[in-house]
Amino acid sequence: LLGAVREILGAGTLFANAPLLLGESLSFLELTVVPDYGGFLILLLPPGGFIVLGLLLALKALIDDKAVKPQPVDDSHQHTEYAFTLNTHKADRAKED
């Protein structure tokens, strides 16, 4: 994902020059996403990776903040009910003895 975003925003292509690495049989992978795009060189350079990574992490944090968070389940009444039942059974046994 990081590499794809960098290549699309940096050069306007996806899998540019893929045949040089993978052979001519896979030249169909080359895709020009934005034709006549001048490019954004900083995104193609190593610092661009850190910039895009920071933007992706910020986007994820934003999405996580907007997501509906489940409410914690309050099961304290179940523990009280169990303790009450346990004490009732102990009291019943004491009466039988």
C-alpha positions in Angstrom: 0.0 0.0 0.0 2.8 2.4 1.0 4.7 1.7 -2.3 1.6 2.1 -4.4 0.6 5.4 -2.9 4.1 6.7 -3.3 4.3 5.7 -6.9 0.9 7.0 -7.8 1.4 10.4 -6.1 5.1 10.6 -7.1 5.0 9.6 -10.7 1.3 9.1 -11.6 1.9 5.4 -12.6 1.7 2.0 -11.0 4.2 -0.7 -11.8 6.2 1.6 -14.0 9.1 -0.3 -15.7 7.8 -3.6 -14.4 9.0 -5.4 -17.5 12.6 -4.5 -16.6 12.3 -6.5 -13.5 9.7 -9.2 -14.3 10.2 -9.6 -18.1 8.3 -8.5 -21.2 5.5 -11.1 -20.5 4.3 -9.0 -17.6 4.4 -5.6 -19.4 0.6 -5.5 -19.1 1.1 -4.6 -15.4 2.2 -1.1 -16.3 -0.6 1.3 -15.6 -0.7 5.1 -16.0 -3.1 6.3 -13.4 -2.7 10.1 -14.0 -1.7 10.9 -17.6 0.5 13.9 -18.2 1.4 14.1 -14.5 4.6 16.1 -13.8 5.3 14.1 -10.7 6.1 15.0 -7.1 9.7 14.0 -6.7 9.9 14.0 -2.9 7.5 11.1 -2.7 9.7 9.0 -4.9 12.8 9.6 -2.7 13.4 7.8 0.6 12.0 10.7 2.8 8.8 10.4 0.8 8.3 7.0 2.4 8.3 8.5 5.8 5.9 11.2 4.7 3.4 8.8 3.2 3.8 6.5 6.2 2.9 9.4 8.6 -0.1 10.3 6.4 -1.3 6.7 6.3 -1.0 6.4 10.1 -2.8 9.7 10.6 -5.6 8.5 8.3 -5.9 5.2 10.3 -6.0 7.1 13.6 -8.7 9.4 12.2 -10.8 6.4 11.0 -10.4 4.7 14.4 -11.5 7.8 16.2 -14.6 8.1 14.0 -15.5 4.4 14.4 -18.3 3.4 16.8 -16.7 2.0 19.9 -18.6 -0.8 21.7 -19.8 0.1 25.2 -18.3 -1.9 28.0 -20.7 -4.5 29.3 -21.6 -4.0 33.0 -22.0 -7.6 34.3 -21.8 -6.7 38.0 -25.4 -7.7 38.5 -24.5 -11.2 37.4 -21.9 -11.5 40.1 -24.3 -10.1 42.7 -26.9 -12.6 41.6 -24.4 -15.5 41.8 -23.3 -14.4 45.3 -26.9 -14.1 46.4 -27.7 -17.6 45.1 -24.6 -19.0 46.7 -25.5 -17.5 50.1 -29.1 -18.7 49.8 -28.0 -22.3 49.2 -25.6 -22.1 52.2 -28.5 -20.8 54.4 -30.8 -23.6 53.2 -28.1 -26.2 54.0 -27.6 -24.7 57.5 -31.4 -25.0 58.1 -31.3 -28.7 57.1 -28.5 -29.5 59.5 
